[in-house]
Amino acid sequence: MGADAGSGGPVYDSVLDAVGATPLVQLHRVVPAGGAPVWVKTEWANPGGSVKDRAALNMVLDAERSGALRPGGTIVEGTSGNTGIGLAMVAAARGYRAVFVVPDRTTTEKIALLRAYGAEVVPTPGLVPREDPRHVQRLAARIAADTDGGWLADQYANPANPAAHATGTGPEIWAQTGGRITHLVAGAGTGGTLTGAGSHLRSLGVQVVAADPESSRYGGGDGSPYYVEAVGHYLHPLTDSDDWPAVYDPAVAHRTERVGDGESLRTLRRLAREEGLLVGGSAGLAVAAALRVSAEAGPNGLVVAVLPDSGRIYLSKYFDDDWLTTLGFLDAGPGAAGGGDPLVRDVLEPDAPGLTVAPATATVAELRELLEPCDPLATVPVVAPRRTGETTWSAPDVLGTVSVGALAGLSPGDRIGAHAGPPPVTVGHGEYRAAADARLDAAGVAPHDPVLVLVDGRAVALRAREWLSRPGPR
Ligand SMILES: Cc1ncc(COP(=O)(O)O)c(C=O)c1O
């Protein structure tokens, strides 16, 4: 480390020469006692700020070599951000126009970054089925086809994406650890990093562990929405086929560690506060998995986790206490408004039955049966019609609510989805009850309006807002 310190560091002809050769940094305070050392690959040290600079550069160089991208051409991609930022940087440095289709839940900071490089941004709904013409990849492909000199980078199917990691990231890690690495831990978005670096290191005897959001399809989850961005595989409930990226080879990882959003985000906060590493959500996921692997591997192992990007572009989410608290990831601190009051979870009746939900495709007759005996005041969340096996619902799964009373006058065969009210407002289980009540009051939520209680971003109870105003235990 610090190999260039004597010379003052390298001098490059182009910013693109600075892509790759990122440092490894050892973790200290978060690693379990008796566990293997955990070293992290600091991919935010790439000049565009993420691991995707590697794939972006390699895809463009490959397209130039093959003639698919010609001088004066336009680079087009559907991307949740970092690949776009990498491609935007490469486009600016090499003189191309760039157009990016991004899902609407992409952070405003990431969109601003794309525009700062001079790129054009086309937002599109993120949660639409793959068959929808507005789907990120479909729309990007159409724009590339309709643009003179347009070239679709197509990171999900472009072999130059994993190749960047098979020839860069993987060999770098091997060399930096002097061949002592025993376990590689990485998340998979396109799967480029895991497939490329993983296949190289696996061939050298390294155990490869995929870190995956709990509900992601890659690790066997139900595909429901999660809050850690840019990794895992979400499945829209109306998508017919579950297509995985062509560049992702599931056979490369020896096993998968499935990590819930809560564990990933709490690990992320610890990395910032206890290690001085301000990193993104997928890095929190990778380290959470790496800490499990470390505990298992023991002191003779050496675990390397790939940390894809910096936390700077997530300040308004993962590092915002209000964001975390209202989604149920964090308890309000003693200094927060309402301190001393009971928390929302303290006033939830412990013996209340679990959350009953109704799929939007259920009929009125089916819902009545579900809610038998019918309490006319009962209100239930209406959820996205779903994959099998799901037992909890992420906040975005809840499409609306329906009250039993509102079903009167409907015919038994009517689908309830068409009669549901708007999605309910949400409160986190660790908010101070009075503070949550005041927040909802200020937002104009009426006393009888339904409120969804969240734990780690997932629904656990539905109550009328006035329930928050009732005196509870102290
Ligand atoms: C923050 C972040 N983490 C992880 C990944 C996943 O990397 P890969 O596409 O190589 O699987 C991405 C990809 O865009 C990303 O932006």
The ligand as a Tripos MOL2 file, in Angstrom:
@<TRIPOS>MOLECULE
LIG
   16    16     1     0     0
SMALL
NO_CHARGES

@<TRIPOS>ATOM
      1 C1        -23.6340    0.4870   -6.2200 C.3       1 LIG1
      2 C2        -23.5460   -0.7630   -7.0250 C.ar      1 LIG1
      3 N1        -23.2910   -1.8900   -6.4060 N.ar      1 LIG1
      4 C3        -23.2150   -3.0500   -7.0660 C.ar      1 LIG1
      5 C4        -23.4200   -3.1210   -8.4170 C.ar      1 LIG1
      6 C5        -23.3800   -4.4630   -9.0930 C.3       1 LIG1
      7 O1        -22.2880   -4.6530   -9.9130 O.3       1 LIG1
      8 P1        -22.3810   -5.6600  -11.1060 P.3       1 LIG1
      9 O2        -23.2520   -5.0540  -12.1480 O.co2     1 LIG1
     10 O3        -20.9780   -5.8280  -11.5720 O.co2     1 LIG1
     11 O4        -22.9810   -6.9390  -10.6090 O.co2     1 LIG1
     12 C6        -23.7120   -1.9640   -9.1030 C.ar      1 LIG1
     13 C7        -23.9970   -2.0010  -10.5180 C.2       1 LIG1
     14 O5        -24.4550   -1.0350  -11.1030 O.2       1 LIG1
     15 C8        -23.7670   -0.7530   -8.3940 C.ar      1 LIG1
     16 O6        -24.0570    0.4030   -9.0040 O.3       1 LIG1
@<TRIPOS>BOND
     1     1     2 1
     2     2     3 ar
     3     2    15 ar
     4     3     4 ar
     5     4     5 ar
     6     5     6 1
     7     5    12 ar
     8     6     7 1
     9     7     8 1
    10     8     9 2
    11     8    10 1
    12     8    11 1
    13    12    13 1
    14    12    15 ar
    15    13    14 2
    16    15    16 1
@<TRIPOS>SUBSTRUCTURE
     1 LIG1         1 GROUP 0 **** ****
